[in-house]
Amino acid sequence: MREESDIEAGIVDAAIDAHVKHIIYSSTVVCDTNTGVGHWESSFQTESYLRKAAEQAAYDIKYHVVRLAHFNENILPGSYFPPKKGKVTYLWDVDVAFATSSLRDVARVIAKLFADPSVLPNGEHTDAVTELVTANQVAQAISLAKNETIRAVKGPWFFLRFGNHFGWIPNTLVNMAKYFDNLGSYNRTQANFEDMPNLLKDELEKEPLETIDKFALRHYGKES
């Protein structure tokens, strides 16, 4: 099996061979930190490869990196953490805070970068995150939207025990859960929550960033 970063490097090479004028790579927040999470570290390897490839390109190329975290869409049916039998199940402790955003807000960031690359210095990254939430807060948001009790629980046991066999890279899911649990004990995050407001600016007056409460209401509320 080819490494994730090798596959992405091939995509970067193909884009530059085709003389693509602007590349936006979807990466992962805190990937430049020693997290021990394979998928995140692979993201940073791709960021580094893109930077070198752009510098060596035979033409003037623009590129940006949009770093992503948890998506609110992860709680929808068919995704990673949908409500089932009155529970939402995450891999880490239910009171650990993690960064999240709605994909439609991420799309707004990417669309703005394509429309006007000058809003972010060439080669820079921006964190596409809206807020910090916990699994308990996710469950509460769904509960309010559905008007029924949804609990947050840690599990499932087979991912926590055999998670090295799942995910983009071996041990990614297990190490991700460990990272979040350890991070929670310090009650901190390294994601930058000012990036999206600074980039979107006046647009947020007409359409604010979507919170987990509003997302849950949109998808699980009576009017959804």
N, C-alpha and C positions, 0 to 999 in steps of 0.2 A: 504494500500500500504506500502511495506517495505521501510525503509530509504535506500538511496543509499549507505551510509557507511556500513549498516548492510549487504547488498548484497555483497559488496566487502570484508568485513570481512569473510564472508562465503567462498569466493573464496580463500582467504589467508589460512584459516583453512584447506580447501580441499587440497591445494597445499602442506602444511606442513604434513598433514596426509599421503600424497602420497610420502613423502620424496623427494620432488622437491629440487634440489641442489642449484638452483639460481633463484630468483624471481626478475623481473624488473616491477615495478609499474608505469604506466603512470599517472602522477599527473598534477597539475596546477601551473603555476608560481604565486608567491606571495600568495600562499594558507596559508602560516604561518603568514600572516598579517591580521589585523582586517578589512577585506574588506566589510563584510556584504553580500557577494554573496554566496548563499547557496551551490551551486555546488563546489565552490572553497574551502569553509570551510569543506565540506564533504570530499574533497580530502585530506585535512590535517588530518582529523580524521582517514582516512584509512592509511595514512603514519604512524601515531602514533601507530595504531593497528598493522601494519606490523612490526614495530620496536620492540614492546613488544613481539609479537608472535615469532619473530626470536630469541630474547634473551632467551625465555623460551623453544625453540625447543629442542628436545632430541638428536639432531644431529647438526653438523656444517653446517650452511646454509649461503649462500651468498645472499645479496639482495641490490638492488639499486633503486633509484627513478629518473625517467626522467620527469621533469616538462615541460608541454607544454602550448602553448598559442593559438593564432589564427593560423589556417592553411591556406596556400595559396590556398589549394584545396577548401576552403569555397566559392571561387568565380566561381567554375565550375557549369554547369547546374545540377540541382538536389540537390545542396547543399544549404547553408544558404544565401549567398549573390551573386548570379549570375547576370550578366547584363541582364536586361529586358527592352525592349522599350526605349533603350538609357540611362538607369539609373542603378547604383548599389546602393542598399538601405541598410544602416547600422542602428543600433539602437541608435547610439550615434552621437555626432556632427562630421561633415565631416572633420574637421581640428584637431581632437584629435588623437594623435599618440598612436599606440598599437603595441605590439610585434607580429611577425609572423615568419613562416618558412614553407618550403615545407616538406611534409611527407616523401619524399625519403631521405632527410637529417636526419630526425628523425630516420628513419630506419637504416641509417648508424651508428648512435650513439648506438642504441640498439644492432645491430649486433656486433659492436666492444666490447661492454660490455659483451655480451655472449661469444665472442671468447676469450677475455682476461679480466676477471673481475678485474685484478690488476690495470687497467688504472684508476680506481676510487676507493678510499678507501671504504671498505665494509660499507654499511649502509648510504652512502652519496647520495646527490641528485645533478643532473646537469640540468641546464636550456637549453632546446633544442629550442633556438630562434636565428634567423639570423639577423633581423633588425627591426627598428621602421618604421612604415608606417602610413599614414592617409587614410581615405576613399577617399579623393581627389587624393592621389597618386595612390591608387588602380585603380580608374577610369581612371587616366591618362595613367597608364601602359596598361590597356585594350584598351584604345583609340588608342595608338600607335601601338599595335599589330594588331588590327582589321582595322586600318586606317579609323576610324569613331569616331564621338564624343560620349563619354559616360560620363554622369554626376554622381556625388555622391550626394545622398540626405539622410536626416535623416527620419527614419520611420521604418516600416509602422505604421500608427496610431493605429491599433488594437493591435499590440504588446506593444506599449508604454502605451496604456490605459488598456489593459486586459492581459498584460504579466504575471501576477501572475498565470494564468491558463496554461501557457506553460512552457516548459523547464524541466530539470531534477528534480528540486526541486521548489516548489511554490515561486514566486517572483524572481527567479534566473535571468531571462532575464531583468526584470525591474531594479533590483539592479545592474546588470552588466553594463547596460547603464548609470545609475547614477554614478557608480564608475568611469567609463572611462571619463565621462563629468567632474567630479570633479578633476580627475587626470590630465586631459588636462589643466585645469586652472592653474595648478602648473608646467606644461610642464616638467614632470619627469616620470621616470619608474623605477621599482625596479628589473626588469629582468636582468640577467647577460648575456651579449652578448659575453663574452669571453669564456664561458664554452665549446661551441661546437668547436671553433677553437683550444682550448687547448687540447681537447680530441681527435679530429681527426688529428690534427697536419699535418704531411707530406702528408697525403692523399689529403689535399686541394690544393696541387700544381697541381695534376692531375685533380681533379674535385672540383672546388670551391663551396662554399655554394650557393644555388640558390636564387637570389633576386626576388622580386615581378615582376620586369621588365622582367627578363629572364623567369619566370614562365608564365607570360601572353603571351609572345612571343611563348613559346613552345606549349601552348594550344589554343591560339587565332590567332597566326600568320598565314601567308599564307602557311608556310611549315608544319603546325601542322596537 
